[in-house]
Amino acid sequence: MYDVIIIGAGVSGCAIARELSRKKANILVVEREEDVCCGTSKANSAIVHAGYDAKHGSLMAKLNVQGSQMMPQLAKDLDIHFEVNGSLVIMMSEEDRPNLVRLYENGKANGVQGLRIIERDELRQMEPNISDDAVAALYAPTGGIICPFGLTFALAENAAKNGVQFQFDSEVTNIASIEGGWRVSTTQGDLEAKVVVNAAGVHADEIHNMITEDKMKITPRRGDYFLLDRATGGFVKHTIFQLPGKLGKGVLVAPTVHGNIIVGPTAIDVEDKDDTATTQMGLDEVREKSGIAVKNLPLRQTITSFAGLRAHEARHEFFIAEVKAGFVDCAGIESPGLSSAPAIGVMAAEIVDGILHLEDDPAFDGTRKGILDPKTLPMEERSALIQTNPAYGTVICRCETVTEGEMIDAIHRTPGARSIDGIKRRTRAGMGRCQGGFCSPKVMEILSRELGIPMAEITKSGAGSGLIVGINKDALSGGCL
């Protein structure tokens, strides 16, 4: 019997796992997909919100501010990309000033530091490409941007380093109370634990509803995005939001930590919890609304569009509590869930510790070293690295200049990449202009070699996403035409 089973390997589940790994405990993370970071955590705005938006007094507001304050040190400890670039909420009409002031006052009440309202001239100095119609803005200097994949993988790797186990391709089908804990039935067999933590994202209501009559309903809320080429880097420096007003609720325009510009999202409620397809209507909405606050936005330099799902619960609040003896919910984690993740991990771990009274593990190591990127090294060190390990001199992804050495590292980490998307999210191979059109075959060869499995078994993103059915030369062997 495990001490703790965490259902879901998104950013919340991995944050909880890392916090619990500070204790002496037998912990398992169960995930229905083939890898960490396959749900909401992989497709979002990559924003660390300052915390002025969530309703004062809510758990969402509290954890947003706490998580944002924790992020700089966490980024250093886990060796991940994070930048405090500040955010601006743009007011397009003087009629909306009371709304801007209310947002400022709410942020101050939430404990956000450095908030102030700036007027037209200062705004244009900060962002030359802001709309000529912009009147004023709420400036939050503590707002930031982060790589959501990097954060989630780093949390998972650090948890694994401290003894947490991960089990993938294991969808939970039932949960039943047993003496001393819970039986968790999965597509890979039954598991038992003293405590179960439900961090299943858009599926958290299904898990919750297995064990209680107090039902929950999570609506998947789809958001469509454009991602622009890195040639657009610097077009905006801050994260640009639009103040909801007479023109409706806008979309954001923001830089990424990798030098792109991201634009979106929409907010479209859907029924299918796997419906991450973009739509013409959704992308048209992003295109129309993005130009309200930012002028001459270079959308022609879009390299991809994508959509993600948020776990929206009608009360628009985080639900983190023990709902039955030994069963802890971490549900309704929509925006600002990514920003709040470090604090969510602490809170949920404290609840579990209150149940099990776990002993501190003196061997806990809260640091992690990221995948080595040769581009970051001085030329002399880079040359020495390549002489020692030539794989770091073999560029596989030309768009993002990702080497074979980085991919090998990504595969052999714990948990490591097992698919093309697993490589992509860990190393950025396939995230550039050609979107994997050039490097995918070579990535498949490297995965096949390092994992010791045939090329035909390599997938894009796990079961049901195979890419080839065989090798041409094998079909032609023996003289067959």
Helices and strands as residue ranges (DSSP letters): E 2-7, H 11-20, E 27-30, G 40-42, E 47-48, H 59-78, E 82-83, E 87-91, G 94-96, H 97-110, E 116-119, H 120-126, E 136-140, E 144-146, H 148-161, E 165-167, E 172-178, E 181-186, E 189-198, G 201-203, H 204-209, E 218-228, G 230-232, E 239-242, E 252-255, E 261-264, E 268-269, H 280-293, G 299-301, E 302-313, E 319-324, E 327-331, H 337-356, G 374-376, H 379-388, G 390-393, E 395-397, E 402-403, H 404-412, H 420-427, H 440-451, G 455-457, H 472-475, G 477-479
